Amino acid sequence: MRTSLPSARALLALLSVFVLACSDAPEGDSAEEVVVEEAPTGLVCDTLDIRVTGDDPPSVGDAWTVWLWCNDDTLLTGATRVSFDPNDIATVSSNEVEFLKAGEATLTVQVGSRRESRDVTVSE
């Protein structure tokens, strides 16, 4: 019984053609020098700054939108965590804050692995 499958020699010949056709090897002396650039190292933050939209310093009932900036010119985006210590001074929803009572607290904003804190005094 004869099958229609190609022989091992035919497969080896076909594989050799594919290897030669897909080769990256330059031909002759016309090859150009390949320059490999270093991969970017990412954003380097020398200074972090918490910026807010809203009255600063805040009063009870005021609302802020809180942003974390790097080097005065780069807004950090991504997963953002905003918190206060003590936490009952304001409500937090994403990066939106509403002040509930007067007092002093520490505001902490974290975007990815970068984190900054500042003191906040809320007046009546």
N, C-alpha and C positions, 0 to 999 in steps of 0.2 A: 504494500500500500504506500502510495506516494503522497506526501503532504505538501501544502503550498507555502510552508514557512521558509523564510530565507535561510541559507546555509550560514554557518559560523564565519566562513571566509567573506561572504557578502556583507555581513554585519560588521566585521572588522574593517573592511574597506570603507564602508559608509561612515563608521566612527572616525577613521583617519581623515576623511574629507571634512567632517564637521570640526575636528580639532584644528586643522589647518585653516579652514575658512573663518573660524572664530578667534584665531590667534591675535594677541595684542602686540606681538613682536614686530618692531619696525623693520622695514626692508632696506637694505643697502645703507648708504651714508646719508640719506635724506631724513633720518630720524631727528626730531627736535628734542632738546633737553627738557625733561619734565621737572617743573618747579612745584615742590610741595609746600603749601603754606601751613602755618600753624593754625590749629583750630582755635576759634574764639574762646576766650576764658570766661565770658559772661560779664554781667554787670558788677562793677566794683562800687560799693557804697562807702564813701568816706564819712558821710554824715546822713543821718536819718532825721526827718522832720515831720511831725504830726501837724497837718493843716486842717482847719475846720471852716465850714460855711455856717454863718450864724454869729450872734453876738458873743464876743469874747472879751471879758469874762461873762459867763452865762448867768441868767436868773432862772428861778423856778418857772417852769412852763416853756422855756426856750427849747428850740430844737437845733441840732447840729447834724451835718453830714461830715464824716471824718475820713480823711485820706492820709496815706503814708507816702511821703516823697523821699527820693534818694538824690543826694548831691544837688539839691535845689532846682533840678530841672527834669527829673524823671519820676512820673507817677507810677507807683508800684501797683500792679493789678494782680488779681488771682484770688485764691481763697483768703478771705480777710476775717480776722477775729478781733472784735472790739470788746473790752471789758473795763469795769470800774472796781476799785477796792476802796471803800466798801461798795458792794454791788447794788444796794438799795437806793442810791442817790439818783439813778437814771434807768430808763428802760432802753434796751438796745435791740435793734432789728437790723441785721446785716451791718451796714456802716452808718445807719441812722440812729440818732440818740435823742431822747427827750428827758429833760431834767425834772425830777419829781420833788426834790426837797433841797433845802439850803444845807451847805456844809462843805467840807473839803474831801477830796478823793484823788486817787491816782488813776489816770486814764492810760490804758495800755492798748496799743494797736499792733497787730501782727499780720503780716502778709507773707505767706510762705514761711521761710526760715528767718526772716528779718522782723525785728521787734523793737519798738520804742515806747517809752512811757513819759508822761508829764503830769504835773500836779494841776488840779482844777479846783477853783473855789466858786461855788454856786451861791449867789445871793438871793434874798427873799424877793 
